[in-house]
Amino acid sequence: MIWHRLCAVAKLSEGEPLGFRVSDRRIALFKVGDEVFATDDVCSHAFALLSTGFLEGHVIECPLHGAMFDVRDGKCQSGAYKDIKAFKVEIRDGEVYVELDGDAALQAADDGGVDVKP
């Protein structure tokens, strides 16, 4: 597992998810209170970016069909949808780091690192 710096904590606003891409993996960051959480950014039901969804407390709602996931652990909170992956997050010197598996890390290094989604 390898840690990747995604952004400064100051870039995150409570209740406003932010999406990133590390190679071919999409990651969503969520600020809830003083904590930051990271999950897959793509809904497990169909391709929809959770970072464009609606965050209420610790639950993100998919903008496409309303599936809900707990950002702390990725567990589905509604319907019969699959859980999404949640990632470990660390804050170091005001920067957000997310732990990803080695394959994504190697691809990210080959592709020039992390691209922030517009």
Chimera marker file (.cmm) of the C-alpha trace (Angstrom):
<marker_set name="trace">
<marker id="1" x="0.000" y="0.000" z="0.000" r="1" g="1" b="0" radius="0.5"/>
<marker id="2" x="1.251" y="3.463" z="-0.895" r="1" g="1" b="0" radius="0.5"/>
<marker id="3" x="0.154" y="6.874" z="0.370" r="1" g="1" b="0" radius="0.5"/>
<marker id="4" x="-0.765" y="9.597" z="-2.141" r="1" g="1" b="0" radius="0.5"/>
<marker id="5" x="-1.127" y="13.316" z="-1.465" r="1" g="1" b="0" radius="0.5"/>
<marker id="6" x="-4.394" y="14.539" z="-2.974" r="1" g="1" b="0" radius="0.5"/>
<marker id="7" x="-4.813" y="18.141" z="-1.828" r="1" g="1" b="0" radius="0.5"/>
<marker id="8" x="-4.553" y="20.641" z="0.997" r="1" g="1" b="0" radius="0.5"/>
<marker id="9" x="-7.174" y="20.228" z="3.725" r="1" g="1" b="0" radius="0.5"/>
<marker id="10" x="-8.041" y="23.909" z="3.164" r="1" g="1" b="0" radius="0.5"/>
<marker id="11" x="-9.359" y="22.960" z="-0.292" r="1" g="1" b="0" radius="0.5"/>
<marker id="12" x="-12.146" y="20.886" z="1.291" r="1" g="1" b="0" radius="0.5"/>
<marker id="13" x="-15.432" y="22.358" z="2.449" r="1" g="1" b="0" radius="0.5"/>
<marker id="14" x="-17.863" y="20.617" z="4.751" r="1" g="1" b="0" radius="0.5"/>
<marker id="15" x="-20.723" y="19.011" z="2.831" r="1" g="1" b="0" radius="0.5"/>
<marker id="16" x="-19.040" y="19.524" z="-0.573" r="1" g="1" b="0" radius="0.5"/>
<marker id="17" x="-17.387" y="16.326" z="-1.875" r="1" g="1" b="0" radius="0.5"/>
<marker id="18" x="-14.336" y="16.660" z="-4.084" r="1" g="1" b="0" radius="0.5"/>
<marker id="19" x="-13.297" y="14.140" z="-6.732" r="1" g="1" b="0" radius="0.5"/>
<marker id="20" x="-9.797" y="13.112" z="-7.823" r="1" g="1" b="0" radius="0.5"/>
<marker id="21" x="-8.265" y="10.675" z="-10.244" r="1" g="1" b="0" radius="0.5"/>
<marker id="22" x="-5.180" y="8.589" z="-9.528" r="1" g="1" b="0" radius="0.5"/>
<marker id="23" x="-4.428" y="6.879" z="-12.826" r="1" g="1" b="0" radius="0.5"/>
<marker id="24" x="-7.631" y="4.979" z="-13.651" r="1" g="1" b="0" radius="0.5"/>
<marker id="25" x="-9.008" y="5.043" z="-10.086" r="1" g="1" b="0" radius="0.5"/>
<marker id="26" x="-11.467" y="7.758" z="-9.057" r="1" g="1" b="0" radius="0.5"/>
<marker id="27" x="-11.403" y="8.855" z="-5.415" r="1" g="1" b="0" radius="0.5"/>
<marker id="28" x="-13.888" y="11.099" z="-3.591" r="1" g="1" b="0" radius="0.5"/>
<marker id="29" x="-12.969" y="13.100" z="-0.482" r="1" g="1" b="0" radius="0.5"/>
<marker id="30" x="-15.539" y="14.166" z="2.091" r="1" g="1" b="0" radius="0.5"/>
<marker id="31" x="-15.072" y="16.607" z="4.968" r="1" g="1" b="0" radius="0.5"/>
<marker id="32" x="-17.390" y="15.963" z="7.899" r="1" g="1" b="0" radius="0.5"/>
<marker id="33" x="-16.670" y="18.150" z="10.907" r="1" g="1" b="0" radius="0.5"/>
<marker id="34" x="-12.925" y="17.976" z="11.509" r="1" g="1" b="0" radius="0.5"/>
<marker id="35" x="-12.548" y="14.611" z="9.771" r="1" g="1" b="0" radius="0.5"/>
<marker id="36" x="-11.788" y="13.719" z="6.154" r="1" g="1" b="0" radius="0.5"/>
<marker id="37" x="-12.938" y="10.479" z="4.520" r="1" g="1" b="0" radius="0.5"/>
<marker id="38" x="-12.124" y="8.891" z="1.148" r="1" g="1" b="0" radius="0.5"/>
<marker id="39" x="-14.075" y="6.382" z="-0.927" r="1" g="1" b="0" radius="0.5"/>
<marker id="40" x="-14.359" y="5.227" z="-4.493" r="1" g="1" b="0" radius="0.5"/>
<marker id="41" x="-15.914" y="8.064" z="-6.474" r="1" g="1" b="0" radius="0.5"/>
<marker id="42" x="-17.959" y="5.784" z="-8.740" r="1" g="1" b="0" radius="0.5"/>
<marker id="43" x="-21.263" y="4.354" z="-7.529" r="1" g="1" b="0" radius="0.5"/>
<marker id="44" x="-21.406" y="0.554" z="-7.359" r="1" g="1" b="0" radius="0.5"/>
<marker id="45" x="-24.722" y="0.440" z="-9.261" r="1" g="1" b="0" radius="0.5"/>
<marker id="46" x="-23.943" y="2.414" z="-12.418" r="1" g="1" b="0" radius="0.5"/>
<marker id="47" x="-21.358" y="4.938" z="-13.530" r="1" g="1" b="0" radius="0.5"/>
<marker id="48" x="-22.124" y="8.077" z="-11.551" r="1" g="1" b="0" radius="0.5"/>
<marker id="49" x="-19.622" y="10.194" z="-9.642" r="1" g="1" b="0" radius="0.5"/>
<marker id="50" x="-20.402" y="10.296" z="-5.937" r="1" g="1" b="0" radius="0.5"/>
<marker id="51" x="-18.401" y="13.527" z="-5.677" r="1" g="1" b="0" radius="0.5"/>
<marker id="52" x="-21.312" y="15.171" z="-7.515" r="1" g="1" b="0" radius="0.5"/>
<marker id="53" x="-23.803" y="13.668" z="-5.068" r="1" g="1" b="0" radius="0.5"/>
<marker id="54" x="-25.439" y="14.963" z="-1.920" r="1" g="1" b="0" radius="0.5"/>
<marker id="55" x="-23.600" y="14.619" z="1.402" r="1" g="1" b="0" radius="0.5"/>
<marker id="56" x="-25.626" y="14.665" z="4.598" r="1" g="1" b="0" radius="0.5"/>
<marker id="57" x="-23.673" y="13.845" z="7.728" r="1" g="1" b="0" radius="0.5"/>
<marker id="58" x="-21.628" y="10.740" z="6.931" r="1" g="1" b="0" radius="0.5"/>
<marker id="59" x="-23.877" y="9.582" z="4.073" r="1" g="1" b="0" radius="0.5"/>
<marker id="60" x="-23.301" y="10.361" z="0.388" r="1" g="1" b="0" radius="0.5"/>
<marker id="61" x="-26.246" y="9.965" z="-1.978" r="1" g="1" b="0" radius="0.5"/>
<marker id="62" x="-25.595" y="9.034" z="-5.589" r="1" g="1" b="0" radius="0.5"/>
<marker id="63" x="-26.872" y="11.787" z="-7.908" r="1" g="1" b="0" radius="0.5"/>
<marker id="64" x="-28.070" y="9.255" z="-10.503" r="1" g="1" b="0" radius="0.5"/>
<marker id="65" x="-30.404" y="6.915" z="-8.626" r="1" g="1" b="0" radius="0.5"/>
<marker id="66" x="-30.236" y="7.764" z="-4.919" r="1" g="1" b="0" radius="0.5"/>
<marker id="67" x="-28.095" y="4.913" z="-3.579" r="1" g="1" b="0" radius="0.5"/>
<marker id="68" x="-26.590" y="5.950" z="-0.231" r="1" g="1" b="0" radius="0.5"/>
<marker id="69" x="-23.208" y="5.023" z="1.218" r="1" g="1" b="0" radius="0.5"/>
<marker id="70" x="-21.521" y="5.711" z="4.558" r="1" g="1" b="0" radius="0.5"/>
<marker id="71" x="-18.298" y="7.584" z="3.755" r="1" g="1" b="0" radius="0.5"/>
<marker id="72" x="-16.604" y="6.148" z="6.861" r="1" g="1" b="0" radius="0.5"/>
<marker id="73" x="-16.658" y="2.537" z="5.655" r="1" g="1" b="0" radius="0.5"/>
<marker id="74" x="-18.289" y="2.473" z="2.195" r="1" g="1" b="0" radius="0.5"/>
<marker id="75" x="-21.249" y="0.394" z="3.379" r="1" g="1" b="0" radius="0.5"/>
<marker id="76" x="-24.427" y="0.791" z="1.353" r="1" g="1" b="0" radius="0.5"/>
<marker id="77" x="-27.210" y="2.357" z="3.418" r="1" g="1" b="0" radius="0.5"/>
<marker id="78" x="-30.071" y="1.849" z="0.935" r="1" g="1" b="0" radius="0.5"/>
<marker id="79" x="-31.245" y="-0.707" z="-1.579" r="1" g="1" b="0" radius="0.5"/>
<marker id="80" x="-29.461" y="-3.847" z="-2.617" r="1" g="1" b="0" radius="0.5"/>
<marker id="81" x="-26.396" y="-2.134" z="-4.044" r="1" g="1" b="0" radius="0.5"/>
<marker id="82" x="-22.832" y="-3.301" z="-3.431" r="1" g="1" b="0" radius="0.5"/>
<marker id="83" x="-20.663" y="-1.475" z="-0.913" r="1" g="1" b="0" radius="0.5"/>
<marker id="84" x="-17.969" y="0.851" z="-2.230" r="1" g="1" b="0" radius="0.5"/>
<marker id="85" x="-14.335" y="0.866" z="-1.158" r="1" g="1" b="0" radius="0.5"/>
<marker id="86" x="-13.282" y="3.219" z="1.632" r="1" g="1" b="0" radius="0.5"/>
<marker id="87" x="-9.641" y="4.248" z="1.941" r="1" g="1" b="0" radius="0.5"/>
<marker id="88" x="-7.448" y="5.183" z="4.888" r="1" g="1" b="0" radius="0.5"/>
<marker id="89" x="-6.837" y="8.935" z="5.191" r="1" g="1" b="0" radius="0.5"/>
<marker id="90" x="-4.095" y="10.814" z="7.010" r="1" g="1" b="0" radius="0.5"/>
<marker id="91" x="-3.615" y="14.545" z="7.408" r="1" g="1" b="0" radius="0.5"/>
<marker id="92" x="0.067" y="15.532" z="7.344" r="1" g="1" b="0" radius="0.5"/>
<marker id="93" x="1.147" y="19.156" z="7.609" r="1" g="1" b="0" radius="0.5"/>
<marker id="94" x="-2.235" y="20.340" z="6.332" r="1" g="1" b="0" radius="0.5"/>
<marker id="95" x="-2.259" y="17.948" z="3.355" r="1" g="1" b="0" radius="0.5"/>
<marker id="96" x="-4.653" y="15.030" z="2.727" r="1" g="1" b="0" radius="0.5"/>
<marker id="97" x="-3.024" y="11.660" z="2.023" r="1" g="1" b="0" radius="0.5"/>
<marker id="98" x="-4.934" y="8.533" z="0.945" r="1" g="1" b="0" radius="0.5"/>
<marker id="99" x="-3.593" y="4.981" z="1.036" r="1" g="1" b="0" radius="0.5"/>
<marker id="100" x="-4.042" y="3.057" z="-2.225" r="1" g="1" b="0" radius="0.5"/>
<marker id="101" x="-2.928" y="-0.382" z="-3.357" r="1" g="1" b="0" radius="0.5"/>
<marker id="102" x="0.416" y="-0.761" z="-5.100" r="1" g="1" b="0" radius="0.5"/>
<marker id="103" x="-0.973" y="-1.297" z="-8.628" r="1" g="1" b="0" radius="0.5"/>
<marker id="104" x="-2.806" y="2.053" z="-8.626" r="1" g="1" b="0" radius="0.5"/>
<marker id="105" x="0.273" y="3.696" z="-7.163" r="1" g="1" b="0" radius="0.5"/>
<marker id="106" x="2.531" y="2.349" z="-9.910" r="1" g="1" b="0" radius="0.5"/>
<marker id="107" x="0.097" y="3.443" z="-12.615" r="1" g="1" b="0" radius="0.5"/>
<marker id="108" x="-0.156" y="6.902" z="-11.043" r="1" g="1" b="0" radius="0.5"/>
<marker id="109" x="3.632" y="7.242" z="-11.074" r="1" g="1" b="0" radius="0.5"/>
<marker id="110" x="3.708" y="6.214" z="-14.750" r="1" g="1" b="0" radius="0.5"/>
<marker id="111" x="0.911" y="8.667" z="-15.601" r="1" g="1" b="0" radius="0.5"/>
<marker id="112" x="2.491" y="11.591" z="-13.776" r="1" g="1" b="0" radius="0.5"/>
<marker id="113" x="0.578" y="11.376" z="-10.516" r="1" g="1" b="0" radius="0.5"/>
<marker id="114" x="-2.755" y="12.723" z="-9.359" r="1" g="1" b="0" radius="0.5"/>
<marker id="115" x="-5.095" y="14.732" z="-11.567" r="1" g="1" b="0" radius="0.5"/>
<marker id="116" x="-7.704" y="16.875" z="-9.853" r="1" g="1" b="0" radius="0.5"/>
<marker id="117" x="-11.087" y="16.567" z="-11.479" r="1" g="1" b="0" radius="0.5"/>
<marker id="118" x="-12.416" y="19.955" z="-12.684" r="1" g="1" b="0" radius="0.5"/>
<link id1="1" id2="2" r="1" g="1" b="0" radius="0.2"/>
<link id1="2" id2="3" r="1" g="1" b="0" radius="0.2"/>
<link id1="3" id2="4" r="1" g="1" b="0" radius="0.2"/>
<link id1="4" id2="5" r="1" g="1" b="0" radius="0.2"/>
<link id1="5" id2="6" r="1" g="1" b="0" radius="0.2"/>
<link id1="6" id2="7" r="1" g="1" b="0" radius="0.2"/>
<link id1="7" id2="8" r="1" g="1" b="0" radius="0.2"/>
<link id1="8" id2="9" r="1" g="1" b="0" radius="0.2"/>
<link id1="9" id2="10" r="1" g="1" b="0" radius="0.2"/>
<link id1="10" id2="11" r="1" g="1" b="0" radius="0.2"/>
<link id1="11" id2="12" r="1" g="1" b="0" radius="0.2"/>
<link id1="12" id2="13" r="1" g="1" b="0" radius="0.2"/>
<link id1="13" id2="14" r="1" g="1" b="0" radius="0.2"/>
<link id1="14" id2="15" r="1" g="1" b="0" radius="0.2"/>
<link id1="15" id2="16" r="1" g="1" b="0" radius="0.2"/>
<link id1="16" id2="17" r="1" g="1" b="0" radius="0.2"/>
<link id1="17" id2="18" r="1" g="1" b="0" radius="0.2"/>
<link id1="18" id2="19" r="1" g="1" b="0" radius="0.2"/>
<link id1="19" id2="20" r="1" g="1" b="0" radius="0.2"/>
<link id1="20" id2="21" r="1" g="1" b="0" radius="0.2"/>
<link id1="21" id2="22" r="1" g="1" b="0" radius="0.2"/>
<link id1="22" id2="23" r="1" g="1" b="0" radius="0.2"/>
<link id1="23" id2="24" r="1" g="1" b="0" radius="0.2"/>
<link id1="24" id2="25" r="1" g="1" b="0" radius="0.2"/>
<link id1="25" id2="26" r="1" g="1" b="0" radius="0.2"/>
<link id1="26" id2="27" r="1" g="1" b="0" radius="0.2"/>
<link id1="27" id2="28" r="1" g="1" b="0" radius="0.2"/>
<link id1="28" id2="29" r="1" g="1" b="0" radius="0.2"/>
<link id1="29" id2="30" r="1" g="1" b="0" radius="0.2"/>
<link id1="30" id2="31" r="1" g="1" b="0" radius="0.2"/>
<link id1="31" id2="32" r="1" g="1" b="0" radius="0.2"/>
<link id1="32" id2="33" r="1" g="1" b="0" radius="0.2"/>
<link id1="33" id2="34" r="1" g="1" b="0" radius="0.2"/>
<link id1="34" id2="35" r="1" g="1" b="0" radius="0.2"/>
<link id1="35" id2="36" r="1" g="1" b="0" radius="0.2"/>
<link id1="36" id2="37" r="1" g="1" b="0" radius="0.2"/>
<link id1="37" id2="38" r="1" g="1" b="0" radius="0.2"/>
<link id1="38" id2="39" r="1" g="1" b="0" radius="0.2"/>
<link id1="39" id2="40" r="1" g="1" b="0" radius="0.2"/>
<link id1="40" id2="41" r="1" g="1" b="0" radius="0.2"/>
<link id1="41" id2="42" r="1" g="1" b="0" radius="0.2"/>
<link id1="42" id2="43" r="1" g="1" b="0" radius="0.2"/>
<link id1="43" id2="44" r="1" g="1" b="0" radius="0.2"/>
<link id1="44" id2="45" r="1" g="1" b="0" radius="0.2"/>
<link id1="45" id2="46" r="1" g="1" b="0" radius="0.2"/>
<link id1="46" id2="47" r="1" g="1" b="0" radius="0.2"/>
<link id1="47" id2="48" r="1" g="1" b="0" radius="0.2"/>
<link id1="48" id2="49" r="1" g="1" b="0" radius="0.2"/>
<link id1="49" id2="50" r="1" g="1" b="0" radius="0.2"/>
<link id1="50" id2="51" r="1" g="1" b="0" radius="0.2"/>
<link id1="51" id2="52" r="1" g="1" b="0" radius="0.2"/>
<link id1="52" id2="53" r="1" g="1" b="0" radius="0.2"/>
<link id1="53" id2="54" r="1" g="1" b="0" radius="0.2"/>
<link id1="54" id2="55" r="1" g="1" b="0" radius="0.2"/>
<link id1="55" id2="56" r="1" g="1" b="0" radius="0.2"/>
<link id1="56" id2="57" r="1" g="1" b="0" radius="0.2"/>
<link id1="57" id2="58" r="1" g="1" b="0" radius="0.2"/>
<link id1="58" id2="59" r="1" g="1" b="0" radius="0.2"/>
<link id1="59" id2="60" r="1" g="1" b="0" radius="0.2"/>
<link id1="60" id2="61" r="1" g="1" b="0" radius="0.2"/>
<link id1="61" id2="62" r="1" g="1" b="0" radius="0.2"/>
<link id1="62" id2="63" r="1" g="1" b="0" radius="0.2"/>
<link id1="63" id2="64" r="1" g="1" b="0" radius="0.2"/>
<link id1="64" id2="65" r="1" g="1" b="0" radius="0.2"/>
<link id1="65" id2="66" r="1" g="1" b="0" radius="0.2"/>
<link id1="66" id2="67" r="1" g="1" b="0" radius="0.2"/>
<link id1="67" id2="68" r="1" g="1" b="0" radius="0.2"/>
<link id1="68" id2="69" r="1" g="1" b="0" radius="0.2"/>
<link id1="69" id2="70" r="1" g="1" b="0" radius="0.2"/>
<link id1="70" id2="71" r="1" g="1" b="0" radius="0.2"/>
<link id1="71" id2="72" r="1" g="1" b="0" radius="0.2"/>
<link id1="72" id2="73" r="1" g="1" b="0" radius="0.2"/>
<link id1="73" id2="74" r="1" g="1" b="0" radius="0.2"/>
<link id1="74" id2="75" r="1" g="1" b="0" radius="0.2"/>
<link id1="75" id2="76" r="1" g="1" b="0" radius="0.2"/>
<link id1="76" id2="77" r="1" g="1" b="0" radius="0.2"/>
<link id1="77" id2="78" r="1" g="1" b="0" radius="0.2"/>
<link id1="78" id2="79" r="1" g="1" b="0" radius="0.2"/>
<link id1="79" id2="80" r="1" g="1" b="0" radius="0.2"/>
<link id1="80" id2="81" r="1" g="1" b="0" radius="0.2"/>
<link id1="81" id2="82" r="1" g="1" b="0" radius="0.2"/>
<link id1="82" id2="83" r="1" g="1" b="0" radius="0.2"/>
<link id1="83" id2="84" r="1" g="1" b="0" radius="0.2"/>
<link id1="84" id2="85" r="1" g="1" b="0" radius="0.2"/>
<link id1="85" id2="86" r="1" g="1" b="0" radius="0.2"/>
<link id1="86" id2="87" r="1" g="1" b="0" radius="0.2"/>
<link id1="87" id2="88" r="1" g="1" b="0" radius="0.2"/>
<link id1="88" id2="89" r="1" g="1" b="0" radius="0.2"/>
<link id1="89" id2="90" r="1" g="1" b="0" radius="0.2"/>
<link id1="90" id2="91" r="1" g="1" b="0" radius="0.2"/>
<link id1="91" id2="92" r="1" g="1" b="0" radius="0.2"/>
<link id1="92" id2="93" r="1" g="1" b="0" radius="0.2"/>
<link id1="93" id2="94" r="1" g="1" b="0" radius="0.2"/>
<link id1="94" id2="95" r="1" g="1" b="0" radius="0.2"/>
<link id1="95" id2="96" r="1" g="1" b="0" radius="0.2"/>
<link id1="96" id2="97" r="1" g="1" b="0" radius="0.2"/>
<link id1="97" id2="98" r="1" g="1" b="0" radius="0.2"/>
<link id1="98" id2="99" r="1" g="1" b="0" radius="0.2"/>
<link id1="99" id2="100" r="1" g="1" b="0" radius="0.2"/>
<link id1="100" id2="101" r="1" g="1" b="0" radius="0.2"/>
<link id1="101" id2="102" r="1" g="1" b="0" radius="0.2"/>
<link id1="102" id2="103" r="1" g="1" b="0" radius="0.2"/>
<link id1="103" id2="104" r="1" g="1" b="0" radius="0.2"/>
<link id1="104" id2="105" r="1" g="1" b="0" radius="0.2"/>
<link id1="105" id2="106" r="1" g="1" b="0" radius="0.2"/>
<link id1="106" id2="107" r="1" g="1" b="0" radius="0.2"/>
<link id1="107" id2="108" r="1" g="1" b="0" radius="0.2"/>
<link id1="108" id2="109" r="1" g="1" b="0" radius="0.2"/>
<link id1="109" id2="110" r="1" g="1" b="0" radius="0.2"/>
<link id1="110" id2="111" r="1" g="1" b="0" radius="0.2"/>
<link id1="111" id2="112" r="1" g="1" b="0" radius="0.2"/>
<link id1="112" id2="113" r="1" g="1" b="0" radius="0.2"/>
<link id1="113" id2="114" r="1" g="1" b="0" radius="0.2"/>
<link id1="114" id2="115" r="1" g="1" b="0" radius="0.2"/>
<link id1="115" id2="116" r="1" g="1" b="0" radius="0.2"/>
<link id1="116" id2="117" r="1" g="1" b="0" radius="0.2"/>
<link id1="117" id2="118" r="1" g="1" b="0" radius="0.2"/>
</marker_set>
